[in-house]
């Protein structure tokens, strides 16, 4: 039996059986592997690390997009850094936004995702509100003259191409590119294994923006099944009252996200986080 052994950790990991290798090759930036698994369907791995599967990608994409969008209440202009699979883009377009700019370093990730994971983006790349830019996301944010209501950093882990997206300089650029009341959303890895990194990231975001809080998303193909995400802004506006969230939710079409899940994701964060002052 062929197997995929994830290379994210040196002392433990996960193994997925491979029914069929659909694609294997170098994109120009990273090694890409797409294979089928009897439980998770098609799986995309970059540089030996699982990025998404057909079975559970919607949980991450819905949470990283809808938590900041619902907390903001009325985002009009959105910037997504990374997110070449189009899942976050699809979710963000469910809100009445005017424009979404997606900046992806690796054009081949977009091409592979559109070919092999068409349901993940669901035609979002063809939406008239979308502008796709191929290039360095950190450089784009630093040099853009535009301002946004939301910035979603849909990146890989802080190694390789994604490392710069976890720097203080990048966070300062994001703050400058946000309108008053704007929110940034990003992933922070697996909290049980990366509690110290999550704490450092929260402290850096608090210094830069003023307020930051972690929340959780259950994604089975990430190590131990929980992913930490963070939202940051000038004020703690991240968890509005349930009645307000329900009013904003309306008929939003989601599979996992709901106003009650929104609240629970913040309430559960202390179970995986060491700093007693977070979340507040």
N, C-alpha and C positions, 0 to 999 in steps of 0.2 A: 504494500500500500504506500502510495506517495503521500508525504506529509509536508506541511509548511510549519516551520519552527520560527516563531517571532523572535526578532533579535533585539527587542527593546531593553531587556534587562539581562544582566550577566548571571544572576543567581537564581532566577526563576523565569517562567514564561508560559506561553500557551502554544498548543499544537493543534492545527486544523488539518484534517485529511483533505486531499486533493483528488477530486473526481477527474477533472480535466483542466489543463492549463490553457487558458483562452488567449493570453498575451504575455509575453516576457520580453523585455528589452529596456534600453536606456533612452530616456526622454531628452537627453541633452543636459538635464539638471540632476536626475536621480534615476535609480533603478525601479522600474514598474513591473509588477506582477499581478495579473488578473487570473483567478482560477475559480472553479465551482466547488462548493462544499454541500453535502446533503442536508445540512441544517440551515446554514446561513445563505445559501444561494451563491450568487457571484460575489467574490471578495476582491477588493483592491488593496494591494500593499505597495508602499513606497519605501525604498531603502530598507526592506525587511520588516516594516511595521505596518500593521493593519490600519487602513484609513477609513474604510467603510465596507459595509456588507448590505446586500439587498434586504435582509431581514430587519436590521435594527437601526439603519442610518437615520430614519425619520425622527427618532427620539432626540438625537443630538441636534439635528437641523432645526427642529421645531423649538427646542429650548434656547439655543443660541440666538435665534431670530425673534421669537415671539415674546420672550421675557423682556428684553429691552424695548421692543416696539409697544407692548402693552403698558409697560411702566411709563413710557413717554406719553402715550395717548394719541398723538397726532404727528407721527414722523412724515415728512414730505420728501426729503432728500437723504438718501442712504448710501454709505460707502461700505463695500465688502472687500476686505483685503484677504486674498487667497480664495478658497471656496470654489476651485475650478471644477468640482463635480456638479455644481449648480444647485445643490440641495438647499442651502441657505438662501440662495437667490429665489428659488421657487417659493419658499415660505414667506420671504419678505414681500413678495409681489402680491400676497393675499391681503395686504393692507393697502389702503388708498394712497399709496405713495405717488409722487410725481416723477421721481427719477431714482435709479439705482446704478451706481458705478461699481463694477467689479474689476479689481486689479489682481491679476494672476501672473506669477512669474513664469510658470511652465505651461505654454500653450498646448503641449501634448497631453497634459492632464485633462484639459477641457475636451480635446478631441477624443481621447480614450473614453472619457465619461459619457460623452454624447453618443458614442457608438455602442458601448457595452452596458451602460447604466442609464438608458434613456428615461426611465421612470423617475430617477432621482431628480433630474432637473425639470421633467415634465413640460418641455417646450419653453422654459423660462428664458433661454438665451435669445429666443426670437421675439420677445416682448418689446414693444416700441419704447418702453420706459427705460430699457437697459442699455448701458454703454459698457463694453468690455475693453479693457486696456491690458495688453500683455507687457509686463515689466515689473520692476522692483517696487513692491508696495510701500516700503519705508521711504524710498525716494519720492514716490508719488505724493504721499502725505506731506512730506517736508516741503515740497515745491508747489503743491496745488494752491491756487488762489480761491478755490471753492470752499464753502462751508456746508456742513451736513448736520442733520438732526441725530443720526445714529451712525456709528462706525462699528462694524462687526469684523473682528479679526479671526477669520476662519482658517487657522494655520495648522501646520504640523507642529510637533514638539520642538522645544528650543535647542535644536541641534541642526546642523547643516543649513539648508536654505531658510528655515524658519527662525533661526537664532536671533536675527536682528529685530524681529517683531516682538521681542521680550525685553528690549532695552529701555532705559530711562529716556534716551534721546527720542526714540520712537513714540513713547507715551506723551512727551511734551509736544511733539508734532501733531498727535491726535487731538490733544487738548486745544491747540490753536485752530484746528480744522473743524471744531465743533461749535455750533451756535449755542447761545445761552440756553440752558435746559437740556442740552444734548447728552447722550449716553454712549459709552463705549462698552462693547461686550466681547469677551474672549474666553478661550479654553485654557485650563491650567493643569492638565494632566490628571493622573489618578491620585486622589488625596491621601489614601492610606500610605502610599509609597512615597509621595512627594509633599508631605505636610510642610516641611521646612521651606521648600521652593514656593509653595502656595503662600506661606506667610510672608516671604520676601517680596513676592509679587504684589500681594495686597498692600504691604507697606509702601512699595514704590508707587502704586496707583493712588493710594491715599495722599501721598506727598504731592503728586502731580495734579490730581483732580479735586481733592478735598474729601471724597467719600468713595468707598469701594466695599462690596460685599460678595461673598461666595455663595453659589447655589449648586445643586447637584442634579445630574441626569443619569438614569440607569441605562447603560449601553453594554450589553453582555460581551461584545467582542473587544472592549477595552479592559485592561487588567483589573481584576476583581469586580468588574461589572459596574463601577461607578466612575463618572467623570465629573471633575470639578470645573465649573465655569465661574467667571467673575463679571460683574457689571460695575462701572465706575462713572461718576459724574460729580458736579460741583456740590450737590446735596443728596441726601439719602432719600431718593424718590422711587426706590426700586420695587417696593412691595405695597402698592396701593391697597385700600380696603377691598374686601371681596366684592361688595356691591358695585363698586366702581369698575373693578376688573370684569365682572359679569356684564355690565353695561357696554364696556368697550369690546368685549368678546363677541357679543351678538351672534351672528351666524358664521363666524370664522371656521373654516374647514380644517380641522386638525384631527390627528389620530391619537396623539399622546398629550399634547399640551391642553390644559384647561385652567381656569382661574384658581381652582382648588389645588391643582398641581403646582402652579406658580407659587402659592404660599408654602406648600409642603416642601418645595425644593430649597427654600431659604431656611425653613425650620429644621430640616435634616442636616444642614451643613455642619453644625457643631459636632455631630457624631463622628465626623472624619477629620476634624480640624483641631489643632492643639491650642491655638491662641484663645484665651478665655474672653477676650473683648470682641470676638467676631463670631457670628454676625451680631451687630447691635440692633 
